[in-house]
Amino acid sequence: PDLSDAELEAHGVDGLGGAHQPRVAELIRGSGWADTLDVLLVASLPAHRRSAPGPDLVPREDLANHPRVAVAQQVRSGIRVLGMPSRGSGSVVTIATGVGGVVELGIQAQGDHTGRQLIDAALRWVGDELGDAEPLVASVPPGNARSLRLFLRSGFIPVGSVQLFRPERQPW
């Protein structure tokens, strides 16, 4: 719904945490869809991160139906589906245009590869494909402590939070 600044302020939107109060989220969402509240993390791509040892990512069309890709398709654009060279690996990396038009990373490690290996490989891939000037963001639910710690150990820095909303689609 279209809400004025005064209406939002009256419901507790204050530029701090008030925008994430459940009553405010309900007001903004209406009868549409709301994503989880995520920590927004940013990493720069210094050359030493791109030189981390390990396997490189390759395009993996066979992972296009992976649940991580389905999630990305709901809220991202320009999705690139990558994985390890071995077709036996079910680990997947998505690189897409995300929040604010910035390059966003999503990972899901399975089998022999760790999340750290996937992040290191993704940092190399983004650095090689897009250059060091591009920031890279990741959105991680704060309740997923394992994933949050992984991204923090990999050089990502928390800069805020993000919650996506999509209004109910009108039939016309």
C-alpha positions in Angstrom: 0.0 0.0 0.0 1.0 3.6 -0.5 1.8 5.0 2.9 2.9 8.6 3.7 6.0 9.3 5.8 3.7 10.4 8.6 1.7 7.1 8.5 4.9 5.1 8.6 6.2 7.2 11.5 2.9 6.7 13.3 3.4 2.9 13.1 7.0 3.1 14.5 9.2 3.3 11.4 12.1 5.3 12.8 15.2 4.6 10.6 16.5 2.2 13.2 14.9 -1.2 14.1 11.3 0.1 13.9 10.9 -0.8 10.3 11.3 -4.5 11.2 8.6 -4.6 13.9 6.1 -7.3 13.1 3.2 -4.8 12.9 5.1 -2.6 10.5 6.1 -5.6 8.3 2.4 -6.7 8.3 1.4 -3.1 7.3 3.9 -3.0 4.4 3.3 -6.5 3.2 -0.5 -6.3 3.2 -1.7 -9.6 1.7 1.6 -10.1 -0.3 4.8 -12.0 0.5 7.5 -11.1 2.9 11.0 -12.7 3.1 12.9 -13.3 6.3 14.9 -10.5 8.0 18.5 -11.0 6.9 21.9 -9.6 8.0 23.3 -7.8 4.9 27.0 -8.5 4.6 29.5 -6.9 2.2 33.0 -8.1 1.0 35.5 -6.3 -1.1 37.6 -8.3 -3.4 41.3 -7.7 -2.7 43.7 -9.7 -4.8 44.8 -11.9 -1.9 41.3 -13.3 -1.5 41.2 -14.1 -5.2 44.4 -16.1 -5.0 43.1 -18.4 -2.2 43.9 -22.0 -3.3 41.2 -24.4 -4.3 39.0 -25.5 -7.2 37.4 -23.0 -9.5 33.7 -22.6 -10.1 32.2 -23.5 -13.5 28.7 -22.9 -15.0 26.5 -25.8 -13.9 23.2 -25.9 -15.9 22.5 -29.3 -14.3 22.0 -27.4 -10.9 19.3 -25.1 -12.3 16.6 -26.9 -10.4 18.5 -26.8 -7.1 16.4 -25.4 -4.2 19.0 -22.6 -3.7 18.5 -21.5 -7.3 14.7 -21.5 -6.9 15.1 -19.2 -3.9 17.3 -16.8 -5.9 14.9 -16.8 -8.8 12.2 -15.4 -6.5 14.1 -12.3 -5.5 17.2 -11.8 -7.7 17.8 -11.2 -11.4 20.6 -12.2 -13.8 21.3 -15.4 -11.9 24.4 -17.3 -12.8 24.4 -20.9 -11.5 27.9 -22.2 -10.7 29.4 -25.2 -9.0 32.5 -27.3 -8.7 33.8 -28.9 -11.9 32.9 -32.5 -10.8 29.3 -33.3 -11.9 29.1 -35.5 -8.8 29.1 -32.4 -6.6 25.7 -31.0 -5.6 27.2 -27.8 -4.1 25.8 -24.7 -5.7 26.8 -21.1 -5.9 24.5 -18.3 -7.3 25.8 -15.0 -8.4 23.1 -12.6 -9.2 21.9 -9.0 -9.2 20.4 -8.5 -5.7 19.6 -5.7 -3.3 20.2 -2.3 -4.8 21.6 -3.7 -8.0 24.7 -5.0 -6.3 26.2 -8.4 -7.0 24.9 -10.9 -4.5 26.3 -14.3 -3.5 24.3 -17.4 -2.4 25.8 -20.7 -1.5 24.9 -24.2 -0.4 27.6 -26.7 0.3 26.9 -30.4 -0.1 29.2 -33.5 0.0 32.9 -33.0 -0.2 33.1 -29.2 -0.4 32.9 -26.9 2.5 31.1 -23.5 2.6 34.5 -21.9 2.9 35.7 -23.5 -0.3 32.6 -22.3 -2.1 33.0 -18.7 -0.8 36.7 -18.7 -1.7 35.9 -20.0 -5.2 33.1 -17.4 -5.5 35.4 -14.6 -4.6 37.9 -15.7 -7.2 35.1 -16.0 -9.8 33.6 -12.6 -9.1 37.1 -11.0 -9.1 38.0 -12.6 -12.4 34.7 -11.9 -14.1 33.7 -8.5 -12.6 36.9 -7.1 -11.2 38.0 -5.9 -7.8 35.9 -2.8 -7.9 32.6 -4.6 -7.4 31.4 -5.0 -3.9 29.8 -8.4 -3.2 26.9 -8.8 -0.8 25.3 -11.8 0.9 22.1 -11.9 2.9 22.2 -14.3 5.8 19.4 -15.0 8.3 20.8 -14.2 11.7 19.3 -17.4 13.1 21.6 -19.4 10.8 24.6 -18.9 13.1 26.8 -21.4 11.2 26.3 -19.6 7.9 26.7 -16.2 9.5 30.0 -17.2 11.2 31.2 -18.7 7.9 30.7 -15.4 6.0 32.2 -13.4 8.8 35.3 -15.6 8.8 35.5 -15.2 5.0 35.9 -11.4 5.3 32.3 -10.3 4.9 31.3 -7.3 7.1 27.8 -6.7 8.4 26.5 -3.4 7.2 22.8 -3.6 8.0 19.7 -5.7 7.5 17.3 -6.3 4.7 13.8 -7.7 4.4 12.2 -8.1 1.1 8.5 -7.6 0.5 6.4 -8.2 -2.6 2.8 -6.9 -2.8 0.0 -9.2 -3.8 -0.1 -9.3 -7.6 -3.1 -7.7 -9.1 -5.0 -9.7 -11.8 -4.9 -6.8 -14.4 
